[in-house]
Amino acid sequence: MNKIYDIYKTLYEIYGPQGWWPILGHGYHKLDYTFPRNQNEIFEVCLGSILTQNTTFISVIKSLNNLYVKGALHVDDIEDMNVYELKDAIRPSGYFNQKTRYILEFIKFYKALNGRVPTRDALLGVIGIGEESADSILLYGYNKREFKVDAYTKRLLIELSFIDANAKYKDIKNLMETSLKECIKDENELLKTYQEFHALIVAHGKKYYSKKPYGIGCILKEVV
């Protein structure tokens, strides 16, 4: 019996496929795992992963739409933008001075890749890219099997007594990946599960793990 996988199956049964990462013009592409389909969409996911730090995804969509309206959603266009114009466009995502620096640093890194897939270690060497952002970029931008851990994941696992409050990112990530690999042997199916599971945790977390006390009414307590 694998309780982590049971949680995934329960959430999937309740909420269904989520279709992350949403791409402008296409939105949430439920059950279509061909995204991102080109370098522009890959960069959009990378950009969104940076913008979503310490904010809601609704705010990120506003920032991305601002860039789209300005005709500056692509890597070269952003690099050529006036820095103050860039700051104004991403203002809805908060910390716009800091994130502008992160975006411009990432663009240097991204262009140097020349279409190659970055390693996790290389991403972590870029200013402004932490573990969560790196895993987000790899999981949703490059379709790599790297489980993304966020605050909802940690709160959920603490409430269900899988981890304690001092658990580190790498330990939570290892717990999720090891548990899922025990049950899913097909690599493509494992990738889909990683992508859907994180999105499902967010959907569930918004309902039950946004405000203290966490977990009131959470059905997962019956599963584990």
Backbone torsions as a table, in degrees:
resi	resn	phi	psi	omega
1	MET	NA	127.1	-178.5
2	ASN	-117.2	105.0	-172.3
3	LYS	-70.1	-31.4	177.5
4	ILE	-64.2	-44.7	178.9
5	TYR	-67.4	-33.7	175.8
6	ASP	-62.5	-37.7	177.0
7	ILE	-62.3	-46.1	178.8
8	TYR	-57.8	-49.0	-177.9
9	LYS	-62.5	-37.7	179.1
10	THR	-65.9	-46.4	179.5
11	LEU	-63.8	-39.7	179.9
12	TYR	-64.8	-38.0	178.8
13	GLU	-65.9	-36.6	-178.5
14	ILE	-76.5	-49.0	-170.1
15	TYR	-102.6	-21.6	-177.9
16	GLY	76.2	179.9	-179.1
17	PRO	-64.0	142.6	-174.7
18	GLN	-100.9	-27.0	176.9
19	GLY	71.3	36.1	175.9
20	TRP	-81.1	147.5	8.5
21	TRP	-96.6	131.0	-179.6
22	PRO	-63.5	135.5	180.0
23	ILE	-112.0	133.4	179.8
24	LEU	-54.2	133.1	-178.8
25	GLY	90.7	-15.6	-179.4
26	HIS	-126.3	-25.6	178.8
27	GLY	68.8	-148.7	179.9
28	TYR	-80.9	119.6	-172.9
29	HIS	-100.4	73.8	-174.9
30	LYS	-62.1	127.9	178.7
31	LEU	68.0	6.5	173.7
32	ASP	-108.7	104.8	-174.3
33	TYR	-101.0	22.1	179.0
34	THR	-84.1	-13.1	-179.6
35	PHE	-79.5	151.9	-10.9
36	PRO	-73.6	146.8	-169.3
37	ARG	-100.8	-8.3	-178.9
38	ASN	-157.6	176.0	-176.6
39	GLN	-63.9	-34.7	178.8
40	ASN	-63.0	-42.3	179.7
41	GLU	-71.4	-34.6	175.1
42	ILE	-61.4	-46.5	-179.6
43	PHE	-64.3	-36.6	178.1
44	GLU	-60.4	-41.1	177.7
45	VAL	-65.0	-43.2	178.7
46	CYS	-60.5	-45.7	179.7
47	LEU	-61.3	-45.8	179.2
48	GLY	-63.0	-34.4	179.6
49	SER	-66.5	-32.0	176.4
50	ILE	-76.7	-44.6	-177.5
51	LEU	-65.1	-29.3	-174.1
52	THR	-77.9	-3.7	177.8
53	GLN	-61.5	125.4	176.0
54	ASN	59.0	33.1	176.6
55	THR	-155.5	178.9	178.8
56	THR	-91.6	158.2	-179.6
57	PHE	-71.0	-24.8	175.4
58	ILE	-58.9	-41.5	178.6
59	SER	-66.6	-36.9	178.4
60	VAL	-63.0	-43.0	178.8
61	ILE	-59.1	-40.0	178.1
62	LYS	-61.7	-43.6	179.2
63	SER	-64.6	-45.1	179.1
64	LEU	-63.0	-39.6	177.4
65	ASN	-64.6	-38.3	177.1
66	ASN	-60.2	-43.0	178.1
67	LEU	-66.1	-39.4	179.5
68	TYR	-62.1	-44.9	179.2
69	VAL	-60.6	-35.2	179.2
70	LYS	-80.7	-0.9	-177.7
71	GLY	67.4	33.1	-173.7
72	ALA	-132.1	46.0	179.7
73	LEU	-95.1	-2.3	-178.2
74	HIS	-103.3	159.9	-171.4
75	VAL	-58.7	-47.3	-178.4
76	ASP	-67.3	-37.4	-179.0
77	ASP	-65.4	-41.8	179.0
78	ILE	-66.5	-40.3	-179.8
79	GLU	-62.7	-31.9	-178.4
80	ASP	-86.7	-8.0	-178.2
81	MET	-68.9	150.3	167.4
82	ASN	-62.5	134.5	-173.3
83	VAL	-61.4	-33.5	179.4
84	TYR	-71.7	-32.5	176.5
85	GLU	-68.3	-37.8	177.6
86	LEU	-65.2	-45.0	178.6
87	LYS	-59.3	-42.1	-179.6
88	ASP	-65.6	-38.3	-178.3
89	ALA	-66.1	-38.0	-176.1
90	ILE	-95.5	6.5	-178.0
91	ARG	-52.1	-38.7	-179.3
92	PRO	-57.5	-24.4	-177.9
93	SER	-83.2	-5.2	178.7
94	GLY	76.2	164.6	179.3
95	TYR	47.8	43.1	-169.0
96	PHE	-67.7	-29.2	175.9
97	ASN	-66.2	-47.6	179.8
98	GLN	-65.1	-45.2	-177.1
99	LYS	-69.9	-29.7	174.8
100	THR	-61.6	-44.2	177.3
101	ARG	-62.2	-44.4	179.9
102	TYR	-60.7	-43.4	-178.7
103	ILE	-63.0	-45.7	-178.0
104	LEU	-67.4	-35.5	175.5
105	GLU	-67.0	-40.7	-180.0
106	PHE	-65.9	-37.5	-179.9
107	ILE	-59.8	-40.6	176.8
108	LYS	-59.0	-45.7	179.8
109	PHE	-64.0	-46.6	-176.6
110	TYR	-61.8	-43.9	-178.4
111	LYS	-68.3	-33.0	178.6
112	ALA	-68.4	-23.8	177.0
113	LEU	-64.9	-31.5	179.5
114	ASN	54.7	43.4	176.9
115	GLY	91.4	-8.3	-179.8
116	ARG	-76.9	159.9	176.8
117	VAL	-85.2	126.6	-179.6
118	PRO	-74.5	155.0	171.7
119	THR	-84.0	161.6	178.2
120	ARG	-64.5	-42.0	179.7
121	ASP	-62.1	-39.9	179.2
122	ALA	-64.5	-41.9	177.9
123	LEU	-61.5	-41.3	-179.2
124	LEU	-67.4	-14.0	176.9
125	GLY	-86.9	-5.3	179.7
126	VAL	-88.0	133.6	179.2
127	ILE	-57.0	128.1	176.7
128	GLY	91.5	-3.8	179.7
129	ILE	-106.6	107.2	175.6
130	GLY	-96.4	-170.8	-175.1
131	GLU	-63.4	-43.7	-178.6
132	GLU	-65.0	-43.5	179.1
133	SER	-65.4	-40.9	179.5
134	ALA	-61.5	-45.4	-179.8
135	ASP	-68.0	-34.5	176.6
136	SER	-63.2	-46.1	179.4
137	ILE	-61.4	-45.1	-177.6
138	LEU	-71.4	-42.1	-176.9
139	LEU	-69.6	-47.2	-173.9
140	TYR	-100.1	-25.2	179.2
141	GLY	-87.9	-38.1	-174.3
142	TYR	-118.0	5.4	178.0
143	ASN	53.5	48.0	177.2
144	LYS	-107.6	147.4	-175.0
145	ARG	-80.8	81.2	175.8
146	GLU	-130.8	112.1	-177.0
147	PHE	-72.7	131.9	180.0
148	LYS	-92.9	124.5	178.6
149	VAL	-105.3	131.7	175.6
150	ASP	-128.5	-175.2	-177.6
151	ALA	-61.1	-37.4	179.1
152	TYR	-62.8	-41.1	179.5
153	THR	-59.7	-47.3	-178.4
154	LYS	-64.9	-44.9	-180.0
155	ARG	-61.1	-42.3	-180.0
156	LEU	-62.0	-47.6	-176.9
157	LEU	-69.8	-31.9	174.5
158	ILE	-66.2	-47.0	-177.8
159	GLU	-62.9	-32.6	-179.3
160	LEU	-91.9	6.0	173.8
161	SER	68.3	28.7	173.8
162	PHE	-83.8	-31.0	-178.2
163	ILE	-139.1	169.0	172.9
164	ASP	-105.7	175.0	-173.2
165	ALA	-65.4	-18.5	-178.5
166	ASN	-91.8	2.4	-178.4
167	ALA	-60.2	136.8	-179.4
168	LYS	-90.5	161.8	-178.4
169	TYR	-52.4	-50.0	-174.9
170	LYS	-61.8	-32.7	-179.5
171	ASP	-72.2	-38.9	178.4
172	ILE	-67.7	-43.7	178.6
173	LYS	-59.6	-44.2	179.7
174	ASN	-64.1	-40.7	177.9
175	LEU	-59.6	-47.5	-177.8
176	MET	-65.8	-46.8	-176.6
177	GLU	-67.8	-44.5	-179.9
178	THR	-62.2	-43.6	-179.3
179	SER	-63.2	-43.7	-177.9
180	LEU	-71.5	-35.7	178.8
181	LYS	-66.4	-25.2	177.0
182	GLU	-66.0	-29.7	-173.8
183	CYS	-104.4	-24.3	-174.8
184	ILE	-120.7	113.5	-176.3
185	LYS	-97.0	-25.3	179.3
186	ASP	-76.7	125.3	-174.0
187	GLU	-66.4	-37.0	178.2
188	ASN	-66.9	-40.9	178.9
189	GLU	-67.5	-35.9	178.1
190	LEU	-64.2	-42.5	177.4
191	LEU	-59.9	-47.8	178.7
192	LYS	-58.9	-40.0	-179.1
193	THR	-65.5	-43.4	176.8
194	TYR	-57.9	-46.5	-177.2
195	GLN	-64.9	-45.0	-178.1
196	GLU	-72.1	-38.8	-174.7
197	PHE	-62.5	-47.0	178.7
198	HIS	-59.6	-45.3	-179.6
199	ALA	-63.8	-38.0	178.8
200	LEU	-67.1	-38.0	177.1
201	ILE	-63.0	-38.8	177.4
202	VAL	-63.9	-45.5	179.7
203	ALA	-60.1	-44.0	180.0
204	HIS	-72.1	-39.0	-178.8
205	GLY	-63.0	-35.6	178.8
206	LYS	-61.5	-31.1	-178.6
207	LYS	-83.6	-38.8	-168.5
208	TYR	-121.6	-9.6	-174.1
209	TYR	-131.1	24.8	178.6
210	SER	-90.4	-33.4	-176.6
211	LYS	-129.6	146.0	176.5
212	LYS	-77.6	147.9	-3.5
213	PRO	-73.9	136.0	-176.4
214	TYR	-73.1	149.6	167.6
215	GLY	84.0	5.7	179.5
216	ILE	-67.1	122.3	-179.4
217	GLY	85.0	3.3	-177.7
218	CYS	-69.6	119.7	-177.9
219	ILE	-67.7	-20.7	-177.5
220	LEU	-65.2	-21.4	177.9
221	LYS	-64.6	-23.5	177.3
222	GLU	-81.9	-24.5	-177.2
223	VAL	-76.9	-37.8	-175.8
224	VAL	-102.7	NA	NA
